[in-house]
Amino acid sequence: MIVQSESPENIQDIRDLITLAFTGAEHSDGSEASIVDGLRADGALSVSIVAINADEVVGHVAFSPVSIEGVGAGFYGLGPLAVHPSYQRGGIGTKLVRAGLLRLQSLSAAGCVVLGDPDYYSRFGFKCDPALRFPDVPEEYFQCLDFSSAPRHGVVMYHKAFYGK
Ligand SMILES: CC(C)(COP(=O)(O)OP(=O)(O)OC[C@H]1O[C@@H](n2cnc3c(N)ncnc32)[C@H](O)[C@@H]1OP(=O)(O)O)[C@@H](O)C(=O)NCCC(=O)NCCS
């Protein structure tokens, strides 16, 4: 299994993988692959990591800048994260997230936020913090991980690609 940054030849495979992984997912509206395309097109796909097994893209994770109270604060959002259904629960998602978080730290990121299952993401150190809010979502589903001690508080917004723009 190779875990590395995306390259241009992975782009269609990433699209297909994300579509497959999210098909039937309860929380999915089917937009995840186009979100990643929108981020890439806008130069906002800051970190994009693939897991490749025998030349097949079997996992992918994206990270993009978020704003806090409308201001870029060196924070990034994790997601979407997708693992091929035949390879799930084999540690690939964990490897992708860990690789992505290391990459963010190498970019001097201040921190990362994630919207998703708290049980899954807490293993990476993500925690709920009432100082960072994401509207219209139960608060336990929105977590953050700080890489610095810089103060931050307010409402978090993802890149416009997440809002269909
Ligand atoms: C969620 C997902 C990325 C996890 O990837 P994975 O490679 O299967 O996960 P890992 O093998 O690294 O982790 C397995 C652990 O996570 C847990 N886990 C796996 N999928 C989970 C899920 N959907 N919710 C909660 N926990 C989950 C397993 O119980 C396992 O726990 P353990 O280590 O204590 O046994 C993958 O299941 C997937 O692509 N799902 C469909 C798309 C999706 O929902 N993406 C996340 C939302 S952005």
The ligand as a Tripos MOL2 file, in Angstrom:
@<TRIPOS>MOLECULE
LIG
   48    50     1     0     0
SMALL
NO_CHARGES

@<TRIPOS>ATOM
      1 C1        -15.1730    6.1770    7.2040 C.3       1 LIG1
      2 C2        -14.0950    5.4990    6.3790 C.3       1 LIG1
      3 C3        -13.3040    6.5370    5.6090 C.3       1 LIG1
      4 C4        -13.1660    4.7670    7.3490 C.3       1 LIG1
      5 O1        -12.0750    4.2380    6.6330 O.3       1 LIG1
      6 P1        -11.5120    2.7920    7.0060 P.3       1 LIG1
      7 O2        -10.2760    2.5650    6.2180 O.co2     1 LIG1
      8 O3        -12.6210    1.8340    6.8500 O.co2     1 LIG1
      9 O4        -11.1930    3.0040    8.5470 O.3       1 LIG1
     10 P2         -9.9840    2.3810    9.3540 P.3       1 LIG1
     11 O5         -9.8220    0.9590    8.9340 O.co2     1 LIG1
     12 O6         -8.8140    3.2550    9.3140 O.co2     1 LIG1
     13 O7        -10.5450    2.4870   10.8120 O.3       1 LIG1
     14 C5        -11.2680    1.4330   11.3000 C.3       1 LIG1
     15 C6        -11.8360    1.8430   12.5960 C.3       1 LIG1
     16 O8        -12.7790    2.8600   12.3860 O.3       1 LIG1
     17 C7        -14.0600    2.3880   12.7340 C.3       1 LIG1
     18 N1        -14.9060    2.8380   11.6540 N.ar      1 LIG1
     19 C8        -14.8040    2.5410   10.3490 C.ar      1 LIG1
     20 N2        -15.7700    3.1630    9.6630 N.ar      1 LIG1
     21 C9        -16.4690    3.8620   10.5750 C.ar      1 LIG1
     22 C10       -17.5880    4.6980   10.4860 C.ar      1 LIG1
     23 N3        -18.2260    4.9410    9.3270 N.pl3     1 LIG1
     24 N4        -18.0260    5.2700   11.6180 N.ar      1 LIG1
     25 C11       -17.4080    5.0330   12.7830 C.ar      1 LIG1
     26 N5        -16.3610    4.2390   12.9270 N.ar      1 LIG1
     27 C12       -15.9050    3.6590   11.8310 C.ar      1 LIG1
     28 C13       -13.9790    0.9090   12.8140 C.3       1 LIG1
     29 O9        -14.8660    0.4160   13.7840 O.3       1 LIG1
     30 C14       -12.5600    0.6910   13.2290 C.3       1 LIG1
     31 O10       -12.4320    0.8350   14.6250 O.3       1 LIG1
     32 P3        -11.2910    0.0300   15.4040 P.3       1 LIG1
     33 O11        -9.9680    0.5100   14.8810 O.co2     1 LIG1
     34 O12       -11.5310    0.4450   16.8270 O.co2     1 LIG1
     35 O13       -11.5540   -1.3940   15.0980 O.co2     1 LIG1
     36 C15       -14.6910    4.4730    5.3840 C.3       1 LIG1
     37 O14       -15.4970    3.5760    6.1020 O.3       1 LIG1
     38 C16       -15.5170    5.0910    4.2630 C.2       1 LIG1
     39 O15       -14.9910    5.4200    3.1990 O.2       1 LIG1
     40 N6        -16.8370    5.2510    4.4820 N.am      1 LIG1
     41 C17       -17.7300    5.8210    3.4680 C.3       1 LIG1
     42 C18       -17.4810    7.2950    3.2870 C.3       1 LIG1
     43 C19       -17.5440    8.0380    4.6090 C.2       1 LIG1
     44 O16       -18.4660    7.8720    5.3800 O.2       1 LIG1
     45 N7        -16.5150    8.8940    4.8390 N.am      1 LIG1
     46 C20       -16.3710    9.6250    6.0960 C.3       1 LIG1
     47 C21       -17.1910   10.8520    6.1370 C.3       1 LIG1
     48 S1        -16.3700   12.2430    5.3850 S.3       1 LIG1
@<TRIPOS>BOND
     1     1     2 1
     2     2     3 1
     3     2     4 1
     4     2    36 1
     5     4     5 1
     6     5     6 1
     7     6     7 2
     8     6     8 1
     9     6     9 1
    10     9    10 1
    11    10    11 2
    12    10    12 1
    13    10    13 1
    14    13    14 1
    15    14    15 1
    16    15    16 1
    17    15    30 1
    18    16    17 1
    19    17    18 1
    20    17    28 1
    21    18    19 ar
    22    18    27 ar
    23    19    20 ar
    24    20    21 ar
    25    21    22 ar
    26    21    27 ar
    27    22    23 1
    28    22    24 ar
    29    24    25 ar
    30    25    26 ar
    31    26    27 ar
    32    28    29 1
    33    28    30 1
    34    30    31 1
    35    31    32 1
    36    32    33 2
    37    32    34 1
    38    32    35 1
    39    36    37 1
    40    36    38 1
    41    38    39 2
    42    38    40 1
    43    40    41 1
    44    41    42 1
    45    42    43 1
    46    43    44 2
    47    43    45 1
    48    45    46 1
    49    46    47 1
    50    47    48 1
@<TRIPOS>SUBSTRUCTURE
     1 LIG1         1 GROUP 0 **** ****
